[in-house]
């Protein structure tokens, strides 16, 4: 089996870093380490499931986010949408958002 290469666009990396701060500062998590663990679970889902999880094609009006997407249900209230491009076993994560974003209404 060929090695799968998953790359995060720099804006996605920055988003994850900011997400940790926001989750902690807005008291979604009592400890920064818990916010880090939450974000790590999202990343782990991407790393282990992106190549095997059935993807959906992004609607034409959202193609600037990435041509394909998958979703990850982090808990009862929050679903994350991961947009990406791929060629064979190479994946570029281009955008990530959750069900609280207005963008989701267009999926």
Secondary structure, 3 states (H helix, E strand, C coil): CCCCEEEECHHHHHHHHHHHHHHHHCCCCCCHHHHHHHHHHHHHHHHHHCCCCCCEECCHHHHHHCCEEEEEECCCCCEEEEEEEEECCEEEEEEEEECCCHHHHHC
